[in-house]
């Protein structure tokens, strides 16, 4: 297992299969790019099926034990089932999706070896959903969640980005997961670094405080030190990386872009490293170099100065 200079072992990878998406979410930094007619073969700028599998085989050599397939919308790749099926057996496989294609494909993905799924759902009414996603596919998403549960991909985590437009929906989403077996809620802090519009950010500590008041019990996860709040039988977790040095200090993932670049940090695009023609020797070298150069974003790449986060001069122009 590879370890960076800050003692962080790399145990998981997030692989973006495409930057295309059939939604146009207002908080997203890609916003509905590319050909979104439906699942299709890899686009010219996307890793091929064999490229993705070859990378995962190399990652498994370094004892990486989990992979999450992401996008854009990863289910716009018609080869997703093949990729999941060919993922090394030693890896836990999961998927982040908007859920619109799950009704037709959840069973096949489960049969291929998919173990878990996160479904983006930011609201519980078609009108509010459409305002956030610029999509009318609300019913498709609900059907997709049901299809995932029926296929045995439980628990299904509902991903909800918390920002000015959605913060008021949090209580009803908490009730929703409490009332429906097999669902969990993951509240994701809005990241203005990626999407812009810092005025949309809300104080995530207020959300923590409200949940603590509602919770029957609170557990603290070892990974990232994240709290899990159990409210009326439902489980809610907050992903709060913004300004959170503890979060970055416990990051154990490397990311792969759809074009075949490795990156050690979600918040940075100045650390992209090409895997060349995607031969195994090239992948191994790029993977080792990426891990060796990983730096915690908050607490190292960004440091606090007079109460403000500023760039660490050590990394400017590096």
Backbone torsions as a table, in degrees:
resi	resn	phi	psi	omega
1	UNK	NA	133.8	-178.0
2	UNK	-84.7	146.3	-177.8
3	UNK	-132.3	136.2	179.4
4	UNK	-84.4	-178.2	-175.5
5	UNK	-70.6	-4.6	179.2
6	UNK	-109.8	16.2	175.7
7	UNK	77.0	14.6	-178.5
8	UNK	-94.4	113.0	175.9
9	UNK	-73.8	146.0	175.6
10	UNK	-95.5	108.8	-177.1
11	UNK	-108.6	-13.8	-177.1
12	UNK	-144.2	159.0	175.9
13	UNK	-131.5	146.8	172.5
14	UNK	-113.5	120.7	-174.6
15	UNK	-112.7	113.5	174.2
16	UNK	-81.3	122.8	-177.7
17	UNK	-92.2	-17.7	179.4
18	UNK	-165.2	156.8	169.8
19	UNK	-103.7	4.2	176.4
20	UNK	-75.6	145.8	177.0
21	UNK	-150.9	140.6	178.7
22	UNK	-88.1	4.0	171.2
23	UNK	-109.4	166.6	179.8
24	UNK	-136.1	54.5	-172.7
25	UNK	-59.6	136.8	-172.5
26	UNK	-67.4	-21.4	-177.9
27	UNK	-95.0	-1.7	-173.3
28	UNK	-86.0	147.2	-179.1
29	UNK	-89.8	-3.9	176.0
30	UNK	-107.1	-39.4	170.1
31	UNK	55.5	75.8	167.3
32	UNK	60.9	46.5	-176.7
33	UNK	-81.3	149.0	163.3
34	UNK	80.6	-172.3	-177.5
35	UNK	-76.8	114.9	-174.2
36	UNK	-120.8	28.7	-177.5
37	UNK	-63.4	-27.4	-179.6
38	UNK	157.0	178.9	-180.0
39	UNK	-55.6	134.7	-177.9
40	UNK	-152.5	175.8	177.8
41	UNK	-62.7	159.4	177.7
42	UNK	-54.9	137.8	175.2
43	UNK	-71.6	167.4	-175.8
44	UNK	-59.5	-30.8	-177.5
45	UNK	-94.8	8.4	-178.4
46	UNK	-106.5	147.4	175.0
47	UNK	-56.9	142.1	175.7
48	UNK	-75.3	169.2	175.6
49	UNK	-54.1	-49.4	-178.0
50	UNK	-63.9	-36.9	178.3
51	UNK	-59.9	-47.2	-178.1
52	UNK	-62.5	-45.9	-178.0
53	UNK	-65.1	-40.5	179.5
54	UNK	-62.1	-41.9	176.9
55	UNK	-61.5	-44.0	-177.9
56	UNK	-65.2	-35.3	177.5
57	UNK	-64.0	-39.1	177.1
58	UNK	-68.0	-44.2	178.7
59	UNK	-57.7	-38.8	178.8
60	UNK	-65.0	-31.7	176.4
61	UNK	-59.6	-30.4	-179.7
62	UNK	-95.5	20.9	175.8
63	UNK	64.6	22.4	169.5
64	UNK	-66.8	126.7	-171.0
65	UNK	-114.3	7.5	176.8
66	UNK	-150.4	148.2	176.0
67	UNK	-137.8	134.8	172.4
68	UNK	-115.2	124.9	178.3
69	UNK	-90.5	129.5	-175.3
70	UNK	-133.2	-174.1	176.4
71	UNK	-139.4	-138.2	11.9
72	UNK	30.5	-148.3	176.7
73	UNK	-107.0	104.3	-173.6
74	UNK	-63.2	-22.2	-179.0
75	UNK	-79.1	2.0	167.8
76	UNK	-76.8	-4.9	172.7
77	UNK	-92.5	120.4	-180.0
78	UNK	-73.4	-14.3	-179.4
79	UNK	-92.9	10.9	-175.7
80	UNK	-58.3	-42.7	179.9
81	UNK	-62.0	-40.0	178.6
82	UNK	-65.1	-42.4	179.2
83	UNK	-60.7	-46.3	179.3
84	UNK	-61.1	-44.5	-179.0
85	UNK	-61.3	-35.7	-176.0
86	UNK	-91.7	-0.2	175.6
87	UNK	-64.2	137.0	-179.7
88	UNK	-51.6	140.5	-175.9
89	UNK	-60.7	-24.6	-177.4
90	UNK	-73.8	-8.8	-175.5
91	UNK	-102.0	134.1	168.8
92	UNK	-75.9	134.1	-176.5
93	UNK	-112.9	133.0	176.5
94	UNK	-140.8	169.9	-171.7
95	UNK	-143.3	137.2	169.6
96	UNK	-109.8	125.4	-171.9
97	UNK	-147.7	160.5	172.0
98	UNK	-85.5	-4.5	169.4
99	UNK	87.8	-6.4	-171.8
100	UNK	-68.4	-24.5	-179.7
101	UNK	-102.0	1.6	-179.8
102	UNK	-65.6	-35.0	-178.8
103	UNK	-54.2	-36.8	-178.0
104	UNK	-91.1	-16.2	-167.8
105	UNK	-126.1	-5.3	-176.2
106	UNK	-59.7	-44.0	-178.7
107	UNK	-62.6	-45.0	-178.5
108	UNK	-65.0	-38.3	178.6
109	UNK	-66.6	-41.6	177.4
110	UNK	-63.4	-41.9	178.5
111	UNK	-63.8	-32.2	-179.6
112	UNK	-74.1	-17.1	177.9
113	UNK	122.5	1.5	177.4
114	UNK	-62.8	136.3	-174.8
115	UNK	-108.4	-33.2	-176.6
116	UNK	-143.2	158.0	178.6
117	UNK	-143.5	137.7	170.6
118	UNK	-108.2	130.6	-179.3
119	UNK	-116.8	126.5	178.4
120	UNK	-72.9	122.5	176.8
121	UNK	-149.3	109.2	-171.9
122	UNK	-100.4	-4.9	-177.7
123	UNK	-160.7	166.0	-175.3
124	UNK	-117.6	19.0	171.8
125	UNK	-134.9	147.4	-179.6
126	UNK	-57.5	-36.4	-176.9
127	UNK	-68.5	-49.3	179.7
128	UNK	-65.3	-39.5	178.2
129	UNK	-59.4	-44.6	-178.3
130	UNK	-66.1	-34.8	179.4
131	UNK	-63.0	-37.4	-177.3
132	UNK	-82.7	-42.7	-171.3
133	UNK	-96.5	-14.0	-172.9
134	UNK	57.0	33.8	-178.8
135	UNK	-132.5	148.3	176.3
136	UNK	-102.6	19.7	-173.4
137	UNK	-92.1	27.4	-176.7
138	UNK	-54.9	-48.8	-177.9
139	UNK	-64.9	-34.3	177.5
140	UNK	-63.0	-39.1	179.1
141	UNK	-65.1	-44.7	177.9
142	UNK	-60.2	-43.3	177.6
143	UNK	-63.9	-36.1	179.0
144	UNK	-65.0	-41.0	177.1
145	UNK	-61.7	-45.3	178.9
146	UNK	-62.4	-40.8	-179.7
147	UNK	-63.8	-39.6	178.7
148	UNK	-64.0	-42.9	178.2
149	UNK	-63.3	-43.8	179.7
150	UNK	-63.3	-29.9	-179.4
151	UNK	-82.2	-2.1	178.2
152	UNK	88.6	16.6	-178.5
153	UNK	-90.9	39.2	-178.8
154	UNK	-91.4	150.6	-4.1
155	UNK	-76.4	146.4	173.6
156	UNK	-90.9	123.6	176.5
157	UNK	-90.2	126.6	173.5
158	UNK	-91.3	119.6	178.9
159	UNK	-90.4	124.0	179.1
160	UNK	-127.9	118.5	176.9
161	UNK	-80.7	125.7	-175.8
162	UNK	-98.6	112.1	175.2
163	UNK	-148.0	-175.8	-170.9
164	UNK	-49.8	-40.0	-173.6
165	UNK	-77.4	-23.2	-175.0
166	UNK	-112.7	-11.7	-173.3
167	UNK	-54.9	-36.0	-179.2
168	UNK	-69.8	-13.4	180.0
169	UNK	-89.7	-6.4	-175.2
170	UNK	-57.7	-48.3	-177.9
171	UNK	-57.2	-42.2	-178.8
172	UNK	-71.2	-30.6	175.7
173	UNK	-68.8	-37.7	176.6
174	UNK	-62.3	-44.4	177.3
175	UNK	-62.4	-37.6	-177.0
176	UNK	-61.3	-46.3	-179.3
177	UNK	-72.3	-27.6	177.7
178	UNK	-69.8	-31.0	-175.3
179	UNK	-90.3	-7.8	-175.5
180	UNK	-126.9	113.6	-179.7
181	UNK	-60.6	142.7	175.2
182	UNK	90.6	-2.6	-179.6
183	UNK	-107.4	145.8	170.0
184	UNK	-131.6	157.2	-178.1
185	UNK	-115.6	129.5	176.5
186	UNK	-118.0	108.4	179.3
187	UNK	-88.3	122.3	-173.1
188	UNK	-110.4	123.0	179.4
189	UNK	-62.6	132.1	176.8
190	UNK	-62.7	135.2	-174.8
191	UNK	-113.4	93.1	-178.9
192	UNK	-63.6	-22.0	178.0
193	UNK	-60.8	-32.0	-176.8
194	UNK	-94.3	-36.9	-171.5
195	UNK	-107.8	-8.0	-176.7
196	UNK	77.9	-165.7	178.5
197	UNK	52.2	62.7	179.5
198	UNK	-59.9	-21.6	179.7
199	UNK	-68.9	-13.5	177.4
200	UNK	-81.3	-14.8	-176.1
201	UNK	-67.3	146.3	174.3
202	UNK	-118.0	161.4	179.1
203	UNK	-74.8	103.5	-175.3
204	UNK	-65.9	-22.8	178.1
205	UNK	-65.3	-29.3	176.0
206	UNK	-66.4	-35.2	177.7
207	UNK	-68.0	-43.4	174.8
208	UNK	-56.3	-47.1	-177.3
209	UNK	-62.7	-42.1	179.1
210	UNK	-63.7	-44.2	179.6
211	UNK	-63.5	-38.7	179.1
212	UNK	-62.2	-35.6	177.8
213	UNK	-68.5	-33.3	-176.7
214	UNK	-84.9	-23.5	-167.1
215	UNK	-73.4	141.6	170.9
216	UNK	-74.9	-33.9	175.6
217	UNK	-157.0	159.3	-179.4
218	UNK	-129.0	131.2	174.8
219	UNK	-116.4	151.0	178.1
220	UNK	-112.4	119.3	178.9
221	UNK	-75.3	141.8	178.2
222	UNK	-63.3	-43.3	-179.5
223	UNK	-69.3	121.4	177.6
224	UNK	67.4	0.9	-178.5
225	UNK	62.1	30.8	-174.4
226	UNK	-81.3	143.2	176.2
227	UNK	-86.0	141.6	169.4
228	UNK	-113.2	127.2	-178.1
229	UNK	-107.9	125.8	178.6
230	UNK	-104.0	112.7	-175.1
231	UNK	-121.4	112.1	177.9
232	UNK	52.7	36.2	177.4
233	UNK	92.9	-10.8	177.4
234	UNK	-95.6	153.0	-179.0
235	UNK	-112.3	130.5	-179.7
236	UNK	-127.2	133.4	178.7
237	UNK	-129.1	143.6	178.4
238	UNK	-109.4	129.6	173.0
239	UNK	-101.5	107.0	-172.6
240	UNK	-127.1	77.2	-175.6
241	UNK	-83.3	-16.5	-170.4
242	UNK	-70.9	120.9	-178.9
243	UNK	67.3	19.5	-172.4
244	UNK	-110.1	96.5	-178.3
245	UNK	-66.6	-31.4	177.3
246	UNK	-64.1	-40.3	177.9
247	UNK	-57.7	-49.6	-177.4
248	UNK	-68.8	-34.3	179.9
249	UNK	-66.1	-20.0	-178.5
250	UNK	-113.5	22.9	178.3
251	UNK	-81.2	125.8	-176.9
252	UNK	-122.0	24.0	-176.6
253	UNK	-119.4	146.6	168.4
254	UNK	-113.7	143.9	-177.4
255	UNK	-109.2	152.7	177.5
256	UNK	-126.4	126.8	177.5
257	UNK	-79.8	162.0	-178.5
258	UNK	-62.4	-22.2	-179.0
259	UNK	-85.4	-6.3	178.4
260	UNK	96.3	29.3	174.4
261	UNK	-106.3	139.9	172.8
262	UNK	-88.9	143.7	173.8
263	UNK	-141.4	137.4	-175.4
264	UNK	-86.0	-8.9	-174.3
265	UNK	-149.4	133.1	178.8
266	UNK	-59.4	-38.5	-171.8
267	UNK	-78.7	-8.2	-174.4
268	UNK	-116.8	144.8	169.8
269	UNK	-121.7	7.9	177.2
270	UNK	-93.5	6.4	-179.0
271	UNK	-117.3	18.1	-178.3
272	UNK	-65.6	137.6	-179.1
273	UNK	-132.7	120.9	-177.5
274	UNK	-72.4	144.1	172.5
275	UNK	-98.0	19.2	174.0
276	UNK	61.4	-131.2	-179.5
277	UNK	-87.5	11.9	175.1
278	UNK	66.1	29.8	170.0
279	UNK	-77.3	156.9	-177.9
280	UNK	-60.5	-41.9	176.9
281	UNK	-60.3	-40.0	179.4
282	UNK	-66.5	-39.9	179.8
283	UNK	-64.7	-44.5	179.9
284	UNK	-58.7	-46.5	-178.2
285	UNK	-63.5	-46.2	-179.1
286	UNK	-65.4	-36.8	-179.6
287	UNK	-66.5	-46.5	178.1
288	UNK	-59.5	-45.1	-178.4
289	UNK	-65.0	-40.8	-179.5
290	UNK	-62.2	-45.8	-180.0
291	UNK	-65.2	-42.8	-178.3
292	UNK	-61.2	-30.7	-175.9
293	UNK	-97.3	3.2	-179.1
294	UNK	-64.3	139.3	-179.6
295	UNK	-134.8	132.6	173.8
296	UNK	-57.5	130.5	-176.7
297	UNK	-65.2	-58.4	175.3
298	UNK	-87.8	130.1	-179.6
299	UNK	102.0	-12.8	179.3
300	UNK	-142.4	-65.4	176.7
301	UNK	-65.5	-40.6	170.7
302	UNK	-112.1	133.2	-179.6
303	UNK	-127.7	156.4	-178.6
304	UNK	-86.9	135.0	179.0
305	UNK	-140.7	113.7	-177.3
306	UNK	55.7	40.1	176.6
307	UNK	80.8	1.3	179.6
308	UNK	-115.9	146.5	175.5
309	UNK	-83.3	125.8	179.7
310	UNK	-131.1	157.6	178.7
311	UNK	-65.2	136.7	174.3
312	UNK	-75.2	119.6	-176.0
313	UNK	-57.5	-23.9	-178.9
314	UNK	-59.6	-29.3	-173.3
315	UNK	-105.0	-1.5	178.9
316	UNK	-69.5	122.5	179.6
317	UNK	76.8	5.6	-179.8
318	UNK	-71.5	NA	NA
